[in-house]
C-alpha cells in the first residue's frame, strides 16, 4: 500500500536516495558519490559533502 505513495513522491520529485558508490580524490574536483533512488531507480552523481 505504501509503495504507491513512494512512487507518487518520485513523480513529484521527492526521492529516497541511498549511497551506491563513493570516490575519494584530492584537488579541485573533490570527492563524488553516486546515489540511487530506492523506489524508482534513478541514479545521480553529486559532489560529496563534508
PyMOL CGO cylinders between C-alpha atoms (Angstrom):
from pymol import cmd
from pymol.cgo import CYLINDER

trace = [
    CYLINDER, 0.00, 0.00, 0.00, 2.77, 2.42, 0.83, 0.3, 1, 1, 1, 1, 1, 1,
    CYLINDER, 2.77, 2.42, 0.83, 4.71, 1.65, -2.39, 0.3, 1, 1, 1, 1, 1, 1,
    CYLINDER, 4.71, 1.65, -2.39, 2.29, 3.73, -4.47, 0.3, 1, 1, 1, 1, 1, 1,
    CYLINDER, 2.29, 3.73, -4.47, 2.83, 6.65, -2.10, 0.3, 1, 1, 1, 1, 1, 1,
    CYLINDER, 2.83, 6.65, -2.10, 6.62, 6.46, -2.55, 0.3, 1, 1, 1, 1, 1, 1,
    CYLINDER, 6.62, 6.46, -2.55, 6.19, 6.31, -6.34, 0.3, 1, 1, 1, 1, 1, 1,
    CYLINDER, 6.19, 6.31, -6.34, 3.93, 9.36, -6.17, 0.3, 1, 1, 1, 1, 1, 1,
    CYLINDER, 3.93, 9.36, -6.17, 6.66, 11.24, -4.28, 0.3, 1, 1, 1, 1, 1, 1,
    CYLINDER, 6.66, 11.24, -4.28, 9.13, 10.24, -7.02, 0.3, 1, 1, 1, 1, 1, 1,
    CYLINDER, 9.13, 10.24, -7.02, 6.83, 11.74, -9.66, 0.3, 1, 1, 1, 1, 1, 1,
    CYLINDER, 6.83, 11.74, -9.66, 6.70, 14.95, -7.62, 0.3, 1, 1, 1, 1, 1, 1,
    CYLINDER, 6.70, 14.95, -7.62, 10.50, 14.97, -7.24, 0.3, 1, 1, 1, 1, 1, 1,
    CYLINDER, 10.50, 14.97, -7.24, 10.99, 13.77, -3.68, 0.3, 1, 1, 1, 1, 1, 1,
    CYLINDER, 10.99, 13.77, -3.68, 13.21, 10.70, -3.85, 0.3, 1, 1, 1, 1, 1, 1,
    CYLINDER, 13.21, 10.70, -3.85, 14.57, 8.35, -1.15, 0.3, 1, 1, 1, 1, 1, 1,
    CYLINDER, 14.57, 8.35, -1.15, 18.26, 8.20, -2.06, 0.3, 1, 1, 1, 1, 1, 1,
    CYLINDER, 18.26, 8.20, -2.06, 20.84, 5.68, -0.90, 0.3, 1, 1, 1, 1, 1, 1,
    CYLINDER, 20.84, 5.68, -0.90, 24.58, 5.89, -1.49, 0.3, 1, 1, 1, 1, 1, 1,
    CYLINDER, 24.58, 5.89, -1.49, 25.83, 3.37, -4.04, 0.3, 1, 1, 1, 1, 1, 1,
    CYLINDER, 25.83, 3.37, -4.04, 29.46, 4.40, -4.64, 0.3, 1, 1, 1, 1, 1, 1,
    CYLINDER, 29.46, 4.40, -4.64, 31.84, 6.99, -3.18, 0.3, 1, 1, 1, 1, 1, 1,
    CYLINDER, 31.84, 6.99, -3.18, 35.03, 8.11, -4.95, 0.3, 1, 1, 1, 1, 1, 1,
    CYLINDER, 35.03, 8.11, -4.95, 37.57, 10.00, -2.88, 0.3, 1, 1, 1, 1, 1, 1,
    CYLINDER, 37.57, 10.00, -2.88, 40.02, 12.35, -4.56, 0.3, 1, 1, 1, 1, 1, 1,
    CYLINDER, 40.02, 12.35, -4.56, 42.10, 15.38, -3.67, 0.3, 1, 1, 1, 1, 1, 1,
    CYLINDER, 42.10, 15.38, -3.67, 42.29, 18.60, -5.59, 0.3, 1, 1, 1, 1, 1, 1,
    CYLINDER, 42.29, 18.60, -5.59, 39.80, 20.99, -7.13, 0.3, 1, 1, 1, 1, 1, 1,
    CYLINDER, 39.80, 20.99, -7.13, 37.47, 18.22, -8.36, 0.3, 1, 1, 1, 1, 1, 1,
    CYLINDER, 37.47, 18.22, -8.36, 36.94, 16.80, -4.90, 0.3, 1, 1, 1, 1, 1, 1,
    CYLINDER, 36.94, 16.80, -4.90, 35.13, 13.61, -3.98, 0.3, 1, 1, 1, 1, 1, 1,
    CYLINDER, 35.13, 13.61, -3.98, 31.97, 12.41, -5.72, 0.3, 1, 1, 1, 1, 1, 1,
    CYLINDER, 31.97, 12.41, -5.72, 29.27, 9.98, -4.73, 0.3, 1, 1, 1, 1, 1, 1,
    CYLINDER, 29.27, 9.98, -4.73, 26.74, 8.06, -6.80, 0.3, 1, 1, 1, 1, 1, 1,
    CYLINDER, 26.74, 8.06, -6.80, 23.27, 7.94, -5.30, 0.3, 1, 1, 1, 1, 1, 1,
    CYLINDER, 23.27, 7.94, -5.30, 20.25, 5.89, -6.36, 0.3, 1, 1, 1, 1, 1, 1,
    CYLINDER, 20.25, 5.89, -6.36, 16.56, 6.21, -5.53, 0.3, 1, 1, 1, 1, 1, 1,
    CYLINDER, 16.56, 6.21, -5.53, 15.30, 3.17, -3.62, 0.3, 1, 1, 1, 1, 1, 1,
    CYLINDER, 15.30, 3.17, -3.62, 11.91, 3.23, -5.34, 0.3, 1, 1, 1, 1, 1, 1,
    CYLINDER, 11.91, 3.23, -5.34, 12.22, 4.34, -8.98, 0.3, 1, 1, 1, 1, 1, 1,
    CYLINDER, 12.22, 4.34, -8.98, 15.91, 3.50, -9.60, 0.3, 1, 1, 1, 1, 1, 1,
    CYLINDER, 15.91, 3.50, -9.60, 17.09, 6.89, -10.89, 0.3, 1, 1, 1, 1, 1, 1,
    CYLINDER, 17.09, 6.89, -10.89, 20.84, 7.43, -10.44, 0.3, 1, 1, 1, 1, 1, 1,
    CYLINDER, 20.84, 7.43, -10.44, 22.67, 10.73, -9.89, 0.3, 1, 1, 1, 1, 1, 1,
    CYLINDER, 22.67, 10.73, -9.89, 26.27, 11.76, -9.33, 0.3, 1, 1, 1, 1, 1, 1,
    CYLINDER, 26.27, 11.76, -9.33, 26.92, 14.58, -6.89, 0.3, 1, 1, 1, 1, 1, 1,
    CYLINDER, 26.92, 14.58, -6.89, 29.84, 16.18, -5.16, 0.3, 1, 1, 1, 1, 1, 1,
    CYLINDER, 29.84, 16.18, -5.16, 30.43, 14.67, -1.72, 0.3, 1, 1, 1, 1, 1, 1,
    CYLINDER, 30.43, 14.67, -1.72, 29.51, 16.99, 1.12, 0.3, 1, 1, 1, 1, 1, 1,
    CYLINDER, 29.51, 16.99, 1.12, 31.90, 17.25, 4.06, 0.3, 1, 1, 1, 1, 1, 1,
]
cmd.load_cgo(trace, "trace")
